[in-house]
Amino acid sequence: MHDDQVRISQLRNGGDPVLAEMLVEHSLRLRKIIELRLDPRLSGRLDAADILQEAFLEARKRLHRYLDSADVPVFVWLRGVVLDTLIDFHRRHLGAKMRAVGREVSLNGAVMPQASSVVLAAWLAGSLTTPSQAAIREETARQIDLALSRMDEIDREVLILRHFEQLTNDEVAAVVGVKKAAASRRYMRALSHFREVLLEIPGFEQQ
């Protein structure tokens, strides 16, 4: 039996305790996703643990509905619940300020918070620059954000999902709503395009 089918079966038989175990199992990945998509204006006010705790309560409410169809992998479903919870936190704390800057994106019928260019810049500095160039400046983040904005929306999200959230190709295909081969092609195309754009930013070098 496929691993994800086993997990779904465990959720059906174990309910809330199994759900809690799975959230703990995936907590590191989910924390990284929260850090990536948390509005920078809230980084000092909200903790990933608080968001995960509330996401668990929301997941309990949605569990039976998910198990009725189970049309996406368990992690993809958990990720969706966490992102919905994060959006709720954003709206509660930012309200009209969030809507004014448009910090949400729509993908495959689902709404998710935009990735933070500040966090993306920090991650890229660790992997795409030399140690002497690793200081993140506001201008670098702005240019990274501009580079992402110039990409097709789906290509941009596929890049973020694979390269930064580290989802598998199967998980990306489920999130985006495309076939696995199409998700893989989009990722390679997006990565190539993004690397070309990064070369135009001072401080980045071809690895």
VOTILUM-640719 format. One record per residue (C-alpha): residue number from 1; chain; x negated, y, z negated. Coordinates in steps of 0.02 Angstrom, whole numbers, plus 32768, in hexadecimal, padded with zeros to 4 digits. Each point is the difference from the previous one (the first is absolute). Layout:
% residues N
<n:NUM, chain:A, c1:X, c2:Y, c3:Z>
...
//
This chain:
% residues 207
<n:1, chain:A, c1:8000, c2:8000, c3:8000>
<n:2, chain:A, c1:7FC2, c2:80AE, c3:802B>
<n:3, chain:A, c1:7FB8, c2:8060, c3:7F6C>
<n:4, chain:A, c1:8083, c2:8088, c3:800C>
<n:5, chain:A, c1:808C, c2:7F81, c3:8006>
<n:6, chain:A, c1:7FBA, c2:7FB7, c3:7F5F>
<n:7, chain:A, c1:8002, c2:80AC, c3:7FB0>
<n:8, chain:A, c1:80B3, c2:801E, c3:8036>
<n:9, chain:A, c1:8032, c2:7F57, c3:7FB9>
<n:10, chain:A, c1:7FA9, c2:802C, c3:7F5C>
<n:11, chain:A, c1:805F, c2:80A4, c3:7FF8>
<n:12, chain:A, c1:80A5, c2:7FA5, c3:801C>
<n:13, chain:A, c1:7FDC, c2:7F85, c3:7F76>
<n:14, chain:A, c1:7FA4, c2:8070, c3:7F85>
<n:15, chain:A, c1:8054, c2:80A9, c3:8010>
<n:16, chain:A, c1:7FBF, c2:8093, c3:7F9A>
<n:17, chain:A, c1:7F69, c2:7FAA, c3:7FAE>
<n:18, chain:A, c1:7FBE, c2:7FC9, c3:80AA>
<n:19, chain:A, c1:8021, c2:80AD, c3:8047>
<n:20, chain:A, c1:7F9B, c2:804D, c3:7F72>
<n:21, chain:A, c1:7F71, c2:7F85, c3:8021>
<n:22, chain:A, c1:7FFE, c2:802E, c3:80B9>
<n:23, chain:A, c1:7FFA, c2:80B9, c3:7FDA>
<n:24, chain:A, c1:7F6B, c2:7FE2, c3:7F8D>
<n:25, chain:A, c1:7FAE, c2:7F93, c3:8086>
<n:26, chain:A, c1:8010, c2:808B, c3:8081>
<n:27, chain:A, c1:7FE7, c2:8092, c3:7F89>
<n:28, chain:A, c1:7F53, c2:8031, c3:8041>
<n:29, chain:A, c1:803C, c2:8009, c3:80B4>
<n:30, chain:A, c1:809D, c2:805D, c3:7FCE>
<n:31, chain:A, c1:7F9D, c2:807C, c3:7F96>
<n:32, chain:A, c1:7F92, c2:8028, c3:8096>
<n:33, chain:A, c1:809A, c2:801F, c3:806A>
<n:34, chain:A, c1:8047, c2:8074, c3:7F7B>
<n:35, chain:A, c1:7F5B, c2:805E, c3:7FF4>
<n:36, chain:A, c1:7FFC, c2:8012, c3:80BE>
<n:37, chain:A, c1:80B3, c2:8042, c3:800E>
<n:38, chain:A, c1:8015, c2:805F, c3:7F5D>
<n:39, chain:A, c1:8014, c2:80BA, c3:8022>
<n:40, chain:A, c1:7F5E, c2:8054, c3:7FC6>
<n:41, chain:A, c1:8066, c2:807F, c3:7F9E>
<n:42, chain:A, c1:8038, c2:7F74, c3:7F8D>
<n:43, chain:A, c1:7F5C, c2:7FA3, c3:7FEC>
<n:44, chain:A, c1:7FE3, c2:8048, c3:7F53>
<n:45, chain:A, c1:80B4, c2:7FEA, c3:7FC7>
<n:46, chain:A, c1:802E, c2:7F51, c3:8039>
<n:47, chain:A, c1:7FAA, c2:7F5C, c3:7FDE>
<n:48, chain:A, c1:8009, c2:7F68, c3:8072>
<n:49, chain:A, c1:8031, c2:7F95, c3:7F6B>
<n:50, chain:A, c1:809C, c2:8069, c3:7FE3>
<n:51, chain:A, c1:8033, c2:7FEE, c3:80B5>
<n:52, chain:A, c1:7FE2, c2:7F44, c3:7FFE>
<n:53, chain:A, c1:8066, c2:7FED, c3:7F61>
<n:54, chain:A, c1:8094, c2:8059, c3:804D>
<n:55, chain:A, c1:7FE8, c2:7FA0, c3:80A2>
<n:56, chain:A, c1:8012, c2:7F5D, c3:7F9F>
<n:57, chain:A, c1:80A9, c2:8039, c3:7FBD>
<n:58, chain:A, c1:8036, c2:802F, c3:80AF>
<n:59, chain:A, c1:7FC1, c2:7F5A, c3:8047>
<n:60, chain:A, c1:8069, c2:7FA2, c3:7F80>
<n:61, chain:A, c1:809B, c2:8058, c3:8042>
<n:62, chain:A, c1:7FD4, c2:7FD8, c3:80B5>
<n:63, chain:A, c1:7FC0, c2:7F4F, c3:7FE9>
<n:64, chain:A, c1:80A1, c2:7FA2, c3:8028>
<n:65, chain:A, c1:801D, c2:8068, c3:809C>
<n:66, chain:A, c1:7F4E, c2:7FDC, c3:803A>
<n:67, chain:A, c1:8011, c2:7F46, c3:7FE0>
<n:68, chain:A, c1:80A1, c2:7FFC, c3:8066>
<n:69, chain:A, c1:7F9D, c2:8027, c3:809E>
<n:70, chain:A, c1:7F45, c2:7FFD, c3:7FD4>
<n:71, chain:A, c1:7FD9, c2:8042, c3:80AD>
<n:72, chain:A, c1:7F56, c2:8049, c3:7FD0>
<n:73, chain:A, c1:7F6E, c2:7FBC, c3:7F99>
<n:74, chain:A, c1:800F, c2:8014, c3:7F43>
<n:75, chain:A, c1:7F70, c2:807D, c3:7FF8>
<n:76, chain:A, c1:804C, c2:806A, c3:808A>
<n:77, chain:A, c1:80A4, c2:8004, c3:7F9F>
<n:78, chain:A, c1:7FA8, c2:802E, c3:7F5E>
<n:79, chain:A, c1:7F9F, c2:8088, c3:805A>
<n:80, chain:A, c1:80A3, c2:8046, c3:8043>
<n:81, chain:A, c1:804C, c2:8007, c3:7F51>
<n:82, chain:A, c1:7F65, c2:8056, c3:7FBD>
<n:83, chain:A, c1:8003, c2:8082, c3:808C>
<n:84, chain:A, c1:80B9, c2:8022, c3:7FE4>
<n:85, chain:A, c1:7FDA, c2:8019, c3:7F48>
<n:86, chain:A, c1:7F71, c2:8074, c3:802B>
<n:87, chain:A, c1:8072, c2:8067, c3:8071>
<n:88, chain:A, c1:807B, c2:800D, c3:7F70>
<n:89, chain:A, c1:7F75, c2:803F, c3:7F8E>
<n:90, chain:A, c1:7FCD, c2:807F, c3:8084>
<n:91, chain:A, c1:80AF, c2:8042, c3:8013>
<n:92, chain:A, c1:801C, c2:800A, c3:7F45>
<n:93, chain:A, c1:7F5F, c2:8061, c3:7FE1>
<n:94, chain:A, c1:7FF1, c2:8065, c3:80A1>
<n:95, chain:A, c1:80B1, c2:8012, c3:8041>
<n:96, chain:A, c1:800A, c2:8086, c3:8086>
<n:97, chain:A, c1:7F43, c2:8015, c3:7FFD>
<n:98, chain:A, c1:7FED, c2:7F51, c3:8046>
<n:99, chain:A, c1:8082, c2:801A, c3:8089>
<n:100, chain:A, c1:7FAF, c2:80A4, c3:8030>
<n:101, chain:A, c1:7F5B, c2:7FAE, c3:802E>
<n:102, chain:A, c1:804E, c2:7F64, c3:804C>
<n:103, chain:A, c1:7F9C, c2:7F7F, c3:7FA1>
<n:104, chain:A, c1:8065, c2:7F6A, c3:803C>
<n:105, chain:A, c1:7FF5, c2:7F97, c3:809D>
<n:106, chain:A, c1:807F, c2:7F8B, c3:804F>
<n:107, chain:A, c1:7FCB, c2:7F58, c3:8041>
<n:108, chain:A, c1:806E, c2:7F70, c3:803B>
<n:109, chain:A, c1:8096, c2:804F, c3:7FAA>
<n:110, chain:A, c1:7FA5, c2:8012, c3:7F59>
<n:111, chain:A, c1:7FC3, c2:80A1, c3:7FB0>
<n:112, chain:A, c1:7F58, c2:8005, c3:7FA8>
<n:113, chain:A, c1:7F91, c2:8087, c3:7FB6>
<n:114, chain:A, c1:7F77, c2:8041, c3:8071>
<n:115, chain:A, c1:7F4F, c2:7FCA, c3:7FDC>
<n:116, chain:A, c1:7F99, c2:8084, c3:7FA6>
<n:117, chain:A, c1:7F78, c2:8049, c3:806E>
<n:118, chain:A, c1:7F9B, c2:8024, c3:7F62>
<n:119, chain:A, c1:7FFE, c2:7F49, c3:7FCF>
<n:120, chain:A, c1:7FDF, c2:7FCA, c3:80B4>
<n:121, chain:A, c1:7F6C, c2:8076, c3:8005>
<n:122, chain:A, c1:7FBB, c2:7FB8, c3:7F5F>
<n:123, chain:A, c1:8012, c2:7F4E, c3:803F>
<n:124, chain:A, c1:7FB1, c2:8029, c3:80A7>
<n:125, chain:A, c1:7F6E, c2:8054, c3:7FAA>
<n:126, chain:A, c1:7FD9, c2:7F5C, c3:7FAA>
<n:127, chain:A, c1:8002, c2:7F9A, c3:809F>
<n:128, chain:A, c1:7FD5, c2:8075, c3:808F>
<n:129, chain:A, c1:7F7F, c2:807C, c3:7FBD>
<n:130, chain:A, c1:7F53, c2:7FF7, c3:7FB6>
<n:131, chain:A, c1:7FEF, c2:801B, c3:7F43>
<n:132, chain:A, c1:7FBC, c2:80B0, c3:801B>
<n:133, chain:A, c1:809B, c2:802C, c3:8064>
<n:134, chain:A, c1:8080, c2:7FB3, c3:7F8B>
<n:135, chain:A, c1:803D, c2:80A2, c3:7FAD>
<n:136, chain:A, c1:80B5, c2:801B, c3:8032>
<n:137, chain:A, c1:802E, c2:80B1, c3:8030>
<n:138, chain:A, c1:80AC, c2:8048, c3:801F>
<n:139, chain:A, c1:7FD1, c2:8023, c3:80B4>
<n:140, chain:A, c1:7FD2, c2:7F4A, c3:801D>
<n:141, chain:A, c1:80A8, c2:7FC7, c3:7FBB>
<n:142, chain:A, c1:8058, c2:8080, c3:806E>
<n:143, chain:A, c1:7FA8, c2:7FC1, c3:809C>
<n:144, chain:A, c1:8027, c2:7F4B, c3:7FD4>
<n:145, chain:A, c1:80B6, c2:802E, c3:7FE8>
<n:146, chain:A, c1:7FFC, c2:8059, c3:80A9>
<n:147, chain:A, c1:7FB0, c2:7F69, c3:8052>
<n:148, chain:A, c1:808A, c2:7F8F, c3:7FBD>
<n:149, chain:A, c1:8088, c2:807A, c3:8035>
<n:150, chain:A, c1:7FC1, c2:7FF9, c3:80B4>
<n:151, chain:A, c1:801F, c2:7F45, c3:8008>
<n:152, chain:A, c1:80A0, c2:7FA7, c3:802E>
<n:153, chain:A, c1:8067, c2:7FE8, c3:7F60>
<n:154, chain:A, c1:8003, c2:7F42, c3:800A>
<n:155, chain:A, c1:7F47, c2:7FF5, c3:802D>
<n:156, chain:A, c1:7FD7, c2:8072, c3:7F6E>
<n:157, chain:A, c1:8063, c2:7F98, c3:7F85>
<n:158, chain:A, c1:7FB8, c2:7F5C, c3:8043>
<n:159, chain:A, c1:7F52, c2:8047, c3:7FE5>
<n:160, chain:A, c1:802B, c2:8035, c3:7F4F>
<n:161, chain:A, c1:8055, c2:7F5B, c3:7FD8>
<n:162, chain:A, c1:7F70, c2:7F95, c3:803F>
<n:163, chain:A, c1:7F67, c2:806A, c3:7FDC>
<n:164, chain:A, c1:8031, c2:8057, c3:7F5E>
<n:165, chain:A, c1:808D, c2:7F9B, c3:7FB2>
<n:166, chain:A, c1:7FA8, c2:7F61, c3:803C>
<n:167, chain:A, c1:809F, c2:7FA6, c3:8034>
<n:168, chain:A, c1:7FEC, c2:7F65, c3:806A>
<n:169, chain:A, c1:8034, c2:8006, c3:80B7>
<n:170, chain:A, c1:809A, c2:7F97, c3:7FD5>
<n:171, chain:A, c1:8031, c2:807B, c3:7F77>
<n:172, chain:A, c1:7FE6, c2:8096, c3:8073>
<n:173, chain:A, c1:806D, c2:7FAF, c3:8086>
<n:174, chain:A, c1:808A, c2:7FEA, c3:7F7E>
<n:175, chain:A, c1:7FF2, c2:80B4, c3:7FC2>
<n:176, chain:A, c1:7FFC, c2:804E, c3:80AD>
<n:177, chain:A, c1:807E, c2:7F89, c3:804E>
<n:178, chain:A, c1:7F96, c2:7FC4, c3:8092>
<n:179, chain:A, c1:7FBA, c2:7F58, c3:8035>
<n:180, chain:A, c1:7F5A, c2:7FCA, c3:7FB4>
<n:181, chain:A, c1:7FA1, c2:8011, c3:80A4>
<n:182, chain:A, c1:8044, c2:80AF, c3:8019>
<n:183, chain:A, c1:7FCE, c2:8032, c3:7F4F>
<n:184, chain:A, c1:7F4F, c2:7FC1, c3:801F>
<n:185, chain:A, c1:7FF1, c2:805E, c3:80A5>
<n:186, chain:A, c1:8041, c2:80A0, c3:7FB2>
<n:187, chain:A, c1:7F84, c2:7FF3, c3:7F71>
<n:188, chain:A, c1:7F6A, c2:7FE9, c3:8072>
<n:189, chain:A, c1:8038, c2:808F, c3:8070>
<n:190, chain:A, c1:8022, c2:8073, c3:7F6C>
<n:191, chain:A, c1:7F5B, c2:7FD6, c3:7FAC>
<n:192, chain:A, c1:7F9F, c2:8024, c3:809F>
<n:193, chain:A, c1:805A, c2:80A6, c3:8019>
<n:194, chain:A, c1:7FE9, c2:8035, c3:7F4C>
<n:195, chain:A, c1:7F45, c2:7FD8, c3:8002>
<n:196, chain:A, c1:7FED, c2:806D, c3:8099>
<n:197, chain:A, c1:8057, c2:8090, c3:7FA8>
<n:198, chain:A, c1:7F96, c2:7FE8, c3:7F62>
<n:199, chain:A, c1:7F61, c2:8019, c3:8065>
<n:200, chain:A, c1:8038, c2:80B3, c3:801E>
<n:201, chain:A, c1:8004, c2:8021, c3:7F44>
<n:202, chain:A, c1:7F5B, c2:803D, c3:7FB5>
<n:203, chain:A, c1:7FBB, c2:7F85, c3:7F81>
<n:204, chain:A, c1:8042, c2:7F61, c3:8050>
<n:205, chain:A, c1:7F8F, c2:7F88, c3:805F>
<n:206, chain:A, c1:8021, c2:7F69, c3:806D>
<n:207, chain:A, c1:7FE3, c2:7F63, c3:7F98>
//
